[in-house]
């Protein structure tokens, strides 16, 4: 955003126009930065949170708990939204009810047999982008080799390394030919895979583009005059909703890669995909479209591809305005310490019985919450095959949301992250990452109890380890299963969990409510949802306007409603499965 104001600065200036005498300090930084620690949070009387991803929300929740500062959470997704209040020891914390997990895909589907555009996005975002611009030492399935090419320098293990004798365009074309051409040919060599599937076609740059790109586009060099240039700007592509041709996608792919190395070379090796990084979105869109073309999958425009890559349901100004007003209302109650009138309020897409907003009294802390109640978790994992690195990446960081973890078995530290560590300890912990759990200095086997802490968040939890030999690759793609929540009760009529399948609260996400309407089935929204008169209602009553049935509601916490699929996850091979259903307006 070179040469323009940051969003935080814009918001600050807007407020100062009608309240010029108040003091507002704006920050443009990562909320996980060490300066925003517990002491920083203790400076405030209340924290109002509207972050755009689950990981950051969990981080703020834990800091508010550690600082004992009230938290007003909020979020919107299209026409839906909610505002919730969280007080340590008095109400549920943000993590007391598990949030619906985004759809996960088996790696084999992503790398070998994609059938949807979302598969191509995940491949481009979490494999190709990560391999080119992130840590090149990470395990990755992109540089596969056929047996005939095993000894060929063209397809050696360092295929993603730029050679001394090639310029950026040559490097880009070589990467292009490897991932869209060679790897597809390798996949085709397994004839069994394609007996009941349409075969993909290898795509090589020479078949799509001229020998040198400057022959076709004379503005490429001119487009690099500023640091904030993008591939679209450089190539003269203006409308993000246009669906590019294969040739246009190929030019965007190569130009985006070139600009990363030309303008942002210092960042390469440490980059991860960010939906707000225009150049990254362009690269991922182009790569996904080229792969989609290879597999006969319809191409998508950048605007839609960005939504899929970032799990974005595009904002509706009216919803945002309603939620902003509710945030202020709850903040005033917190400042007045009017805890008897705190409300968690959900905004519906369509009014029911002349009601657009559904207020709910806050619930007591969940005794099974591993964050605020410190309930132990359990992990099923193959301790003879899984490395400590997998445990750190898939569980500690992705599932538990820790940023600077310390992993201990008793008094023995197996892994630690910190700027003040001695070099020899960094080397020891680095070596531990590559060891399987059962071969660590303090072996982790079935029955082991690990303690995992994050000193920045002042958060700690215990994990009971249970050895398990095999996992279902389709249903359990991580190769490990973390549990600690009571599963949602099963609807005997449908033989499937009610709600998100992870909590006895029967919490429903926005997607599930929409999906329920699509399938002509109305699921229960918790009798724990209250109307303006304080009575509890069912989703069927909210949707159809029927007379509420208040029988059997002695347990206030039972069937707690949450419309909370408002966050995106960027860390794993995960993405919203049904993008189209989220972007279409539906009635409840």
C-alpha positions, 0 to 999 in steps of 0.5 A: 500500500505504498503511497496510500494510507493504511486501513487503520489510519483511515479508520482513525482519521474518520473517527477524529473528524467527528470526535477530534479531541479524543486520542487514538493510536493506530498500529499497522502490524501483526497482532501476534507481534511480541510487543502486543503481549499480556502487559499491552492488553492489560492497558485496556478496559475492554478489547473489541475484536474483528480480526479476519482469521481464526488463528488471530482470534484465538490468540487475542482470546488467550491474551485477554484471558491472561490479562483478565480483560473483557473481550467483545468478539464480532464477525460477519459473513455475507448477510450473517453476523454476530457479536459475543461477550467473553469475561474470564471465569464468568462466560464462555471464552471464544474457544469454549465452543469449537468452531466448524473446521474448514473442509480438508482434502487428502494430499493425493487428491490435491497432487494427483486427481483434482476434480474441482477448482478448489483443489487447484487453488489449494495446490497452488496456494499450499504447495506451489506458492509455499515451495517457490517462496516459502521454506524450500526445505519443507516436505513437498510433493511437487518435485516428483520424478519418473524413473526414466528421469531419475538421473536427469539434471532437468528433473533433479531434487533441486528443480526449484532452485534457480540456476546460475546460468539462467535468467528469471524468465528461463527459470520461470519457464522451467518451473512452468514446464516441470509442474504443468508438463513433466509432473502431469506426464509422470501422473499419466504413467500410472494408467490404473489411476485414469481407468475411470477418470478423464486424463489430464493433458501436459501443458508446456510453455512453448505450446502456449507462449512465444519464445520471449514474452517481450515479443508479445507484451512490450510493457513488462519492463515499464511496469516495474518502475514502482515497488507496488507493481502487480502482474496485472498492472504490468500486463495491462489486465484491469478487470479482476472479474475477467476469466483469463485465457490459458495464455493470459494465465501463463503470462500472469504466472511468469510475470508474478514470479518474475516480480517476486524475484525482482522486487521482493527477493529478500522476502523469498524463503519466508513468504506464506500466502496472504489473501491481501497480497495482490501479487500472491493472489495473482500468482495463485490464481494463474497457477490454479487456472493453468492446472485447472485447464490441464484437468479439464476444470472450468477456469475462474476470474481473480476476484472469485479465486481470491475468495476461494483461496482466502475463504472469503465471503465478501462483505455486505455494508449493511451487515457490517453497520449493524454489527458495528452498532451492536459492538458499541452497545455491548462495549458500553455495557462492559464499561458500565459493568452491567453484566446482567444485560450482556448479550450475544446477538446474531444477525439473520439474513432474513427477518423472522416474526419481524426479528432480524436480530436474535439475542442470547444470554452469555453462557458459563465457561465450558468445563471441557474447554482446554483453553479456559478450563485447562482440560487435558486433550488426547492425541491418537498418533503413530509414534513410530512414524510421525516426526516431532515436526508433524506434531508441531505443525499440524497440532501445536500450531494449526490446531492449538494456535500456538506461535512460540511453543515449548513442548515438554515431557515432564522436566525434559524440554523436547522443543522450544522457540525463542529469540534468546535461545543459545545456538547449540540449543537451537541446533538440538531442537532443530534436530529433534524436529526430524526425529520420530516421536518414539526416538526423541531423547525422552521417547514419546510413546502411548501413555506419554503426557506432553505439556505444551505452552506458549509463553507469549499467550501465557497459555498451557495445556496437556496432551495425552498420547495414544499410539495408533498404527493406521489412519484413514487417508480420506477421513483423517488426512493429517495422520493423527486425531486430536480430541478433547471435546464431547462429540455432538449427539447423533440424530438417530433419524439421520445417523449423523451429528447435529450441528458441527459434529464436535460439540454437545452445543449443537453449534451451527455454522453459517454454511450449515444453516444455508445447506439445511435450506438447500436440502429442504431440511431444517435442523435445530438451532439450539433451544438455547437461542432466545428471542427478544422476550427471553424465550428460547427458539428452534431454527425451524421456528426462526425459519418458518415462523411456527409457534415455539415449543419450550418443552424440555429446556431445563439445561440452559447450556444444551444446544447452544447456537453459534453462527460462527464460521466467520474465519479463514485458515491459511495454514493447511490444505484446507478450504471452504468446500462449497464456495458457490453456496456461500456466495448465493443469497438464500432464505433461512 
